[in-house]
Amino acid sequence: MDRKKVLANTGAENLFNSLGDLYKELDDAFINQFDRSLPFTDSLLDRWDRAKKLGFGEGSSIYDSSFVFGKVKVGVNTWIGPFTIIDGSGNLSIGNNCTISAGVHIYTHDNVGRTITGGKIPIMHDPVEIGDCTYIAPQVVIQKGVRIGKHCIIGANSFVNSSIPDFSVAVGSPAKITGRVVIENDHFSIEYFKKETL
C-alpha cells in the first residue's frame, strides 16, 4: 500500500503532515528536556489532566495508553504507568502514593463462568483494594476480590489471586509472601524470609 497515494486520495495529506510535524516537535522537546521518547498521544495529552478528569486525587497521573473501566477511586500522588488495564467494573480503590507500573492489569470482574457455561452464569464482580504507599511492579496481574495492604511490594510478572497483608513483599505466579517491608524513620529495608530446607 502506498501511504502517500491513500492520503492524497482522501484529502488527509496536509493533516497527516501537520500531525507528523507536531509529533516531531513534541518528541524532540521530551528527548531534550526529559531524555525520553513517548508515543504520540502520551506526549500530546497531559496525564495529570486525565487523572483530574477521572476524579483521582491531587498529584496523581495516568497515561493516555491506559484503559480505565467502571468505578475507580485513586488517592493522591499515585502514578499509573503506560499500557495498564484498570478495571473498576466491580469497584477498585487505589490508595495514596502508590505506583502502578507499566503493563499492570487490575481486574474486578471475570467472565470465566459465563464463558464455560455458554452464558448461563453471569459475569462475576468482586472489588479490589490497594493500600497506601504500595508498589506494583511491571506486568503484574491482580485478580478480582483481592486486597493488597499498605506499604507492600508486588514483584514483576506476579499473579496476585489472594489478599496480601500490610508491609508484605510478594512475588510469583501465584504470588507468595517472601518477605516484609521494614520502615524506620526515612529509610526502608526488606527482610526476606528464610526458605525452609527439605
Backbone as CSV, one residue per row, in Angstrom:
resi,resn,N_x,N_y,N_z,CA_x,CA_y,CA_z,C_x,C_y,C_z
1,MET,0.848,-1.180,0.000,0.000,0.000,0.000,0.893,1.242,0.000
2,ASP,0.593,2.143,-0.893,1.333,3.406,-0.978,0.611,4.434,-0.111
3,ARG,1.211,4.756,1.050,0.570,5.663,2.009,0.322,7.034,1.407
4,LYS,1.260,7.542,0.613,1.094,8.877,0.020,-0.115,8.925,-0.905
5,LYS,-0.318,7.859,-1.700,-1.476,7.830,-2.603,-2.786,7.783,-1.833
6,VAL,-2.805,6.969,-0.787,-4.024,6.870,0.021,-4.339,8.220,0.657
7,LEU,-3.337,8.865,1.228,-3.551,10.164,1.849,-3.998,11.211,0.837
8,ALA,-3.399,11.203,-0.360,-3.775,12.159,-1.407,-5.219,11.929,-1.840
9,ASN,-5.628,10.672,-1.951,-6.997,10.339,-2.378,-8.042,10.723,-1.335
10,THR,-7.664,10.724,-0.071,-8.639,11.066,0.973,-8.601,12.546,1.339
11,GLY,-7.638,13.274,0.841,-7.515,14.689,1.171,-6.944,14.922,2.559
12,ALA,-6.349,13.878,3.157,-5.842,13.988,4.524,-4.343,14.224,4.579
13,GLU,-3.734,14.439,3.424,-2.276,14.547,3.392,-1.767,15.722,4.230
14,ASN,-2.425,16.889,4.130,-1.982,18.057,4.900,-2.118,17.826,6.404
15,LEU,-3.250,17.230,6.804,-3.458,16.927,8.214,-2.402,15.946,8.711
16,PHE,-2.155,14.901,7.926,-1.156,13.903,8.287,0.226,14.548,8.463
17,ASN,0.596,15.398,7.517,1.894,16.069,7.600,1.976,16.999,8.810
18,SER,0.868,17.699,9.103,0.843,18.593,10.265,0.992,17.816,11.569
19,LEU,0.287,16.681,11.662,0.396,15.845,12.857,1.809,15.285,13.001
20,GLY,2.400,14.883,11.868,3.779,14.394,11.893,4.755,15.454,12.375
21,ASP,4.559,16.687,11.903,5.417,17.790,12.340,5.235,18.070,13.833
22,LEU,3.965,18.041,14.291,3.682,18.275,15.702,4.339,17.195,16.563
23,TYR,4.218,15.933,16.152,4.822,14.852,16.930,6.340,15.000,16.989
24,LYS,6.949,15.344,15.854,8.405,15.514,15.847,8.824,16.610,16.818
25,GLU,8.068,17.711,16.829,8.389,18.821,17.725,8.243,18.414,19.195
26,LEU,7.134,17.719,19.502,6.922,17.267,20.875,7.968,16.236,21.286
27,ASP,8.265,15.298,20.396,9.234,14.249,20.702,10.615,14.851,20.955
28,ASP,11.011,15.790,20.113,12.308,16.461,20.310,12.354,17.159,21.674
29,ALA,11.248,17.821,22.034,11.200,18.529,23.310,11.313,17.563,24.484
30,PHE,10.612,16.426,24.421,10.673,15.441,25.501,12.067,14.818,25.595
31,ILE,12.669,14.561,24.460,14.028,13.993,24.471,15.012,14.984,25.082
32,ASN,14.920,16.237,24.667,15.854,17.255,25.159,15.646,17.577,26.630
33,GLN,14.385,17.656,27.061,14.106,18.081,28.431,14.103,16.925,29.425
34,PHE,13.558,15.760,29.014,13.377,14.661,29.964,14.136,13.388,29.587
35,ASP,14.841,13.407,28.442,15.589,12.244,27.975,14.673,11.034,27.790
36,ARG,13.510,11.278,27.169,12.569,10.191,26.898,11.781,10.473,25.626
37,SER,11.351,9.414,24.968,10.512,9.498,23.777,9.230,8.711,24.043
38,LEU,8.091,9.373,23.884,6.796,8.772,24.203,5.968,8.564,22.938
39,PRO,4.972,7.648,22.998,4.016,7.576,21.898,3.319,8.926,21.719
40,PHE,2.778,9.160,20.532,2.218,10.464,20.187,1.194,10.959,21.208
41,THR,0.182,10.121,21.538,-0.866,10.618,22.432,-0.350,10.852,23.846
42,ASP,0.620,10.055,24.284,1.165,10.271,25.625,2.026,11.529,25.702
43,SER,2.584,11.964,24.573,3.325,13.227,24.575,2.389,14.414,24.335
44,LEU,1.266,14.175,23.680,0.316,15.245,23.358,-0.612,15.566,24.530
45,LEU,-1.066,14.534,25.239,-2.078,14.713,26.280,-1.447,14.678,27.668
46,ASP,-1.933,15.533,28.553,-1.386,15.669,29.897,-1.972,14.598,30.819
47,ARG,-1.104,13.768,31.427,-1.584,12.655,32.249,-2.170,13.118,33.577
48,TRP,-1.750,14.285,34.082,-2.340,14.834,35.298,-3.752,15.359,35.028
49,ASP,-3.962,15.964,33.847,-5.311,16.414,33.476,-6.265,15.235,33.345
50,ARG,-5.770,14.137,32.765,-6.633,12.958,32.624,-7.019,12.410,33.995
51,ALA,-6.070,12.372,34.917,-6.358,11.894,36.269,-7.412,12.770,36.949
52,LYS,-7.301,14.096,36.786,-8.303,15.002,37.356,-9.673,14.737,36.758
53,LYS,-9.727,14.547,35.437,-10.996,14.276,34.755,-11.650,13.008,35.295
54,LEU,-10.821,12.030,35.662,-11.339,10.765,36.186,-11.639,10.833,37.684
55,GLY,-11.375,11.990,38.307,-11.678,12.172,39.720,-10.624,11.624,40.661
56,PHE,-9.416,11.388,40.164,-8.330,10.883,41.003,-7.831,12.008,41.914
57,GLY,-7.110,11.632,42.958,-6.614,12.591,43.928,-5.557,13.524,43.358
58,GLU,-5.334,14.619,44.069,-4.370,15.649,43.683,-2.980,15.046,43.475
59,GLY,-2.347,15.421,42.363,-0.995,14.970,42.075,-0.891,13.594,41.443
60,SER,-2.005,12.907,41.271,-1.988,11.595,40.617,-1.975,11.777,39.109
61,SER,-1.473,10.761,38.399,-1.418,10.840,36.942,-1.667,9.465,36.342
62,ILE,-2.153,9.468,35.093,-2.412,8.221,34.376,-2.174,8.467,32.892
63,TYR,-1.405,7.598,32.272,-1.055,7.752,30.867,-2.271,7.551,29.954
64,ASP,-2.235,8.181,28.780,-3.313,8.043,27.809,-3.444,6.606,27.315
65,SER,-2.348,5.849,27.319,-2.381,4.468,26.823,-2.987,3.495,27.827
66,SER,-3.415,3.982,28.994,-4.056,3.135,29.998,-5.550,3.029,29.722
67,PHE,-6.089,1.833,29.915,-7.525,1.598,29.790,-8.149,1.671,31.179
68,VAL,-9.252,2.414,31.306,-9.948,2.551,32.584,-11.412,2.215,32.362
69,PHE,-11.933,1.292,33.189,-13.331,0.873,33.094,-13.990,0.983,34.466
70,GLY,-15.234,1.408,34.508,-16.029,1.366,35.731,-15.594,2.358,36.791
71,LYS,-15.952,2.035,38.043,-15.696,2.921,39.183,-14.295,2.677,39.730
72,VAL,-13.450,3.694,39.588,-12.072,3.609,40.060,-11.815,4.799,40.972
73,LYS,-11.408,4.512,42.203,-11.057,5.567,43.156,-9.549,5.514,43.350
74,VAL,-8.882,6.649,43.150,-7.427,6.728,43.289,-7.099,7.901,44.205
75,GLY,-6.208,7.658,45.159,-5.812,8.693,46.109,-4.859,9.706,45.516
76,VAL,-4.156,10.419,46.366,-3.247,11.486,45.945,-1.875,10.924,45.591
77,ASN,-1.203,11.614,44.677,0.193,11.325,44.313,0.434,9.875,43.902
78,THR,-0.515,9.309,43.201,-0.365,7.939,42.688,-0.063,7.992,41.204
79,TRP,0.922,7.216,40.793,1.375,7.161,39.394,0.880,5.874,38.772
80,ILE,0.128,6.005,37.684,-0.340,4.839,36.926,0.339,4.887,35.575
81,GLY,1.176,3.891,35.317,2.030,3.876,34.147,1.324,3.534,32.858
82,PRO,2.085,3.503,31.764,1.512,3.245,30.441,1.099,1.785,30.256
83,PHE,0.183,1.589,29.331,-0.243,0.259,28.885,-0.792,-0.592,30.025
84,THR,-1.518,0.057,30.936,-2.154,-0.646,32.047,-3.636,-0.848,31.750
85,ILE,-4.225,-1.841,32.433,-5.674,-2.043,32.406,-6.162,-1.864,33.835
86,ILE,-6.998,-0.865,34.032,-7.514,-0.512,35.349,-9.028,-0.740,35.303
87,ASP,-9.454,-1.897,35.807,-10.855,-2.324,35.706,-11.571,-2.056,37.018
88,GLY,-12.451,-1.076,37.009,-13.251,-0.781,38.186,-14.693,-1.207,38.043
89,SER,-14.988,-2.114,37.117,-16.386,-2.513,36.892,-16.995,-3.170,38.125
90,GLY,-16.154,-3.699,39.013,-16.623,-4.269,40.273,-16.143,-3.468,41.469
91,ASN,-15.716,-2.247,41.235,-15.199,-1.285,42.224,-13.727,-1.550,42.540
92,LEU,-12.931,-0.518,42.326,-11.490,-0.570,42.547,-11.068,0.659,43.331
93,SER,-10.286,0.448,44.377,-9.757,1.540,45.183,-8.239,1.399,45.264
94,ILE,-7.531,2.454,44.853,-6.070,2.507,44.922,-5.717,3.676,45.830
95,GLY,-4.844,3.443,46.800,-4.549,4.438,47.821,-3.660,5.581,47.381
96,ASN,-3.150,6.291,48.367,-2.250,7.421,48.161,-0.822,6.933,47.940
97,ASN,-0.060,7.704,47.159,1.380,7.478,46.999,1.713,6.074,46.499
98,CYS,0.913,5.562,45.576,1.156,4.230,45.015,1.817,4.345,43.645
99,THR,2.465,3.268,43.236,2.973,3.131,41.874,2.314,1.912,41.257
100,ILE,1.659,2.127,40.120,1.087,1.044,39.324,1.902,1.043,38.031
101,SER,2.868,0.147,37.940,3.875,0.192,36.875,3.313,-0.191,35.513
102,ALA,4.144,-0.005,34.500,3.748,-0.286,33.117,3.276,-1.720,32.949
103,GLY,2.188,-1.867,32.202,1.696,-3.192,31.844,0.918,-3.908,32.922
104,VAL,0.639,-3.266,34.049,-0.124,-3.905,35.120,-1.589,-4.045,34.695
105,HIS,-2.187,-5.188,35.024,-3.618,-5.414,34.810,-4.275,-5.630,36.167
106,ILE,-5.279,-4.823,36.474,-6.050,-4.984,37.711,-7.493,-5.251,37.299
107,TYR,-8.015,-6.419,37.697,-9.370,-6.823,37.299,-10.288,-6.928,38.503
108,THR,-11.521,-6.411,38.353,-12.552,-6.575,39.378,-13.714,-7.402,38.848
109,HIS,-13.500,-8.062,37.730,-14.519,-8.958,37.182,-13.831,-10.087,36.426
110,ASP,-14.580,-11.160,36.185,-14.150,-12.158,35.204,-15.379,-12.814,34.595
111,ASN,-15.194,-13.307,33.388,-16.308,-13.952,32.691,-16.034,-15.434,32.434
112,VAL,-15.212,-16.042,33.304,-14.869,-17.455,33.135,-16.122,-18.315,33.195
113,GLY,-16.907,-18.162,34.261,-18.126,-18.958,34.405,-19.105,-18.743,33.267
114,ARG,-19.261,-17.495,32.881,-20.171,-17.189,31.772,-19.721,-17.866,30.489
115,THR,-18.419,-17.851,30.252,-17.881,-18.440,29.026,-18.060,-19.948,29.004
116,ILE,-17.629,-20.626,30.081,-17.650,-22.089,30.041,-19.049,-22.687,30.186
117,THR,-20.026,-21.868,30.635,-21.407,-22.360,30.722,-22.268,-21.849,29.572
118,GLY,-21.646,-21.222,28.595,-22.419,-20.711,27.464,-23.388,-19.613,27.851
119,GLY,-23.024,-18.805,28.854,-23.849,-17.661,29.252,-24.838,-17.949,30.351
120,LYS,-24.850,-19.149,30.907,-25.805,-19.486,31.971,-25.434,-18.845,33.310
121,ILE,-24.151,-18.582,33.520,-23.682,-17.910,34.737,-23.301,-16.485,34.352
122,PRO,-23.722,-15.503,35.145,-23.381,-14.110,34.799,-21.901,-13.796,35.032
123,ILE,-21.469,-12.674,34.486,-20.118,-12.160,34.769,-20.023,-11.908,36.271
124,MET,-18.917,-12.328,36.864,-18.722,-12.209,38.304,-17.903,-10.950,38.613
125,HIS,-18.327,-10.203,39.641,-17.639,-8.985,40.077,-17.256,-9.103,41.545
126,ASP,-16.101,-8.560,41.891,-15.638,-8.532,43.278,-14.617,-7.399,43.394
127,PRO,-14.748,-6.511,44.381,-13.875,-5.339,44.447,-12.417,-5.673,44.742
128,VAL,-11.546,-4.761,44.356,-10.112,-4.836,44.643,-9.728,-3.568,45.386
129,GLU,-8.863,-3.737,46.395,-8.364,-2.589,47.155,-6.849,-2.685,47.251
130,ILE,-6.188,-1.567,46.958,-4.739,-1.465,47.092,-4.458,-0.338,48.083
131,GLY,-3.733,-0.653,49.154,-3.487,0.309,50.229,-2.464,1.372,49.865
132,ASP,-2.332,2.353,50.733,-1.395,3.465,50.539,0.047,2.964,50.427
133,CYS,0.845,3.713,49.677,2.299,3.519,49.619,2.677,2.113,49.175
134,THR,1.952,1.589,48.207,2.231,0.242,47.695,2.776,0.331,46.279
135,TYR,3.793,-0.493,46.014,4.477,-0.528,44.718,4.097,-1.809,43.991
136,ILE,3.444,-1.657,42.840,3.091,-2.787,41.980,4.039,-2.741,40.788
137,ALA,4.917,-3.722,40.674,5.954,-3.734,39.643,5.362,-4.044,38.262
138,PRO,6.148,-3.899,37.195,5.636,-4.110,35.839,5.060,-5.509,35.606
139,GLN,4.032,-5.533,34.782,3.416,-6.754,34.257,2.726,-7.602,35.316
140,VAL,2.372,-7.026,36.442,1.619,-7.760,37.468,0.164,-7.860,37.033
141,VAL,-0.466,-9.014,37.329,-1.897,-9.200,37.108,-2.544,-9.431,38.467
142,ILE,-3.568,-8.621,38.774,-4.287,-8.727,40.048,-5.712,-9.175,39.765
143,GLN,-6.102,-10.276,40.393,-7.417,-10.878,40.177,-8.480,-10.196,41.027
144,LYS,-9.719,-10.317,40.616,-10.843,-9.745,41.364,-10.872,-10.271,42.801
145,GLY,-11.394,-9.431,43.710,-11.592,-9.847,45.088,-10.369,-9.788,45.972
146,VAL,-9.278,-9.200,45.490,-8.013,-9.184,46.235,-7.861,-7.861,46.985
147,ARG,-7.322,-7.950,48.200,-6.916,-6.749,48.931,-5.416,-6.807,49.133
148,ILE,-4.723,-5.754,48.678,-3.287,-5.623,48.899,-3.111,-4.488,49.905
149,GLY,-2.397,-4.763,50.976,-2.284,-3.819,52.072,-1.405,-2.615,51.792
150,LYS,-1.148,-1.846,52.836,-0.298,-0.661,52.762,1.173,-1.062,52.785
151,HIS,2.006,-0.243,52.146,3.465,-0.407,52.186,3.903,-1.783,51.686
152,CYS,3.273,-2.248,50.621,3.613,-3.554,50.046,4.427,-3.383,48.767
153,ILE,5.152,-4.437,48.424,5.856,-4.528,47.143,5.409,-5.815,46.476
154,ILE,4.880,-5.693,45.247,4.494,-6.858,44.461,5.471,-6.957,43.298
155,GLY,6.224,-8.064,43.234,7.289,-8.224,42.256,6.792,-8.366,40.829
156,ALA,7.664,-8.023,39.888,7.329,-8.037,38.461,6.817,-9.406,38.017
157,ASN,5.851,-9.376,37.105,5.260,-10.572,36.476,4.504,-11.463,37.448
158,SER,4.146,-10.951,38.601,3.411,-11.762,39.571,1.931,-11.817,39.220
159,PHE,1.279,-12.913,39.633,-0.168,-13.064,39.515,-0.724,-13.110,40.932
160,VAL,-1.461,-12.058,41.306,-1.977,-11.941,42.670,-3.426,-12.420,42.688
161,ASN,-3.648,-13.594,43.307,-5.000,-14.144,43.356,-5.494,-14.353,44.781
162,SER,-4.744,-13.832,45.763,-5.198,-13.850,47.151,-4.689,-12.588,47.834
163,SER,-5.318,-12.230,48.931,-5.014,-10.962,49.590,-3.631,-10.977,50.236
164,ILE,-3.027,-9.797,50.293,-1.666,-9.607,50.790,-1.735,-8.606,51.945
165,PRO,-1.218,-8.978,53.150,-1.297,-8.041,54.292,-0.319,-6.881,54.179
166,ASP,-0.526,-5.872,55.014,0.349,-4.694,55.068,1.823,-5.103,55.220
167,PHE,2.707,-4.277,54.667,4.157,-4.421,54.819,4.690,-5.754,54.282
168,SER,4.060,-6.274,53.227,4.493,-7.558,52.657,5.230,-7.368,51.347
169,VAL,6.148,-8.300,51.076,6.760,-8.450,49.759,6.211,-9.746,49.196
170,ALA,5.630,-9.694,48.000,5.049,-10.889,47.396,5.496,-10.993,45.945
171,VAL,5.858,-12.198,45.532,6.318,-12.432,44.162,5.816,-13.787,43.685
172,GLY,5.763,-13.930,42.366,5.485,-15.230,41.775,4.109,-15.355,41.173
173,SER,3.866,-16.535,40.622,2.598,-16.831,39.967,2.148,-18.230,40.376
174,PRO,1.240,-18.317,41.366,0.598,-17.206,42.077,1.560,-16.555,43.070
175,ALA,1.271,-15.306,43.403,2.149,-14.548,44.296,2.144,-15.147,45.696
176,LYS,3.341,-15.291,46.242,3.528,-15.776,47.611,4.302,-14.714,48.393
177,ILE,4.015,-14.592,49.667,4.715,-13.630,50.508,6.104,-14.175,50.805
178,THR,7.136,-13.406,50.440,8.520,-13.850,50.610,9.302,-12.997,51.601
179,GLY,8.707,-11.919,52.066,9.410,-11.053,52.999,8.514,-9.945,53.504
180,ARG,9.124,-9.047,54.261,8.343,-7.921,54.770,9.132,-6.633,54.621
181,VAL,8.383,-5.547,54.477,8.961,-4.213,54.359,9.130,-3.641,55.769
182,VAL,10.314,-3.129,56.044,10.599,-2.511,57.340,10.908,-1.045,57.088
183,ILE,10.140,-0.156,57.725,10.346,1.287,57.573,10.768,1.854,58.913
184,GLU,11.940,2.496,58.939,12.455,3.145,60.147,12.874,4.555,59.763
185,ASN,12.221,5.533,60.378,12.455,6.939,60.052,12.211,7.153,58.553
186,ASP,13.217,7.618,57.817,13.049,7.856,56.386,13.713,6.785,55.538
187,HIS,14.005,5.628,56.097,14.665,4.547,55.377,13.792,3.304,55.384
188,PHE,13.985,2.468,54.369,13.268,1.195,54.365,14.243,0.078,54.020
189,SER,13.882,-1.106,54.445,14.637,-2.295,54.065,13.644,-3.433,53.864
190,ILE,14.139,-4.485,53.257,13.318,-5.671,53.040,13.955,-6.832,53.789
191,GLU,13.187,-7.465,54.623,13.634,-8.675,55.312,12.984,-9.868,54.622
192,TYR,13.815,-10.653,53.951,13.292,-11.834,53.269,13.220,-13.001,54.245
193,PHE,12.160,-13.770,54.123,12.010,-14.942,54.971,12.975,-16.031,54.513
194,LYS,13.497,-16.785,55.459,14.378,-17.891,55.112,13.555,-19.040,54.556
195,LYS,14.087,-19.651,53.486,13.403,-20.804,52.904,13.629,-22.013,53.808
196,GLU,12.572,-22.744,54.023,12.705,-23.959,54.816,13.447,-25.016,53.992
197,THR,14.349,-25.683,54.643,15.087,-26.745,53.933,14.318,-28.045,54.060
198,LEU,14.429,-28.853,53.001,13.707,-30.139,52.998,14.502,-31.208,53.700
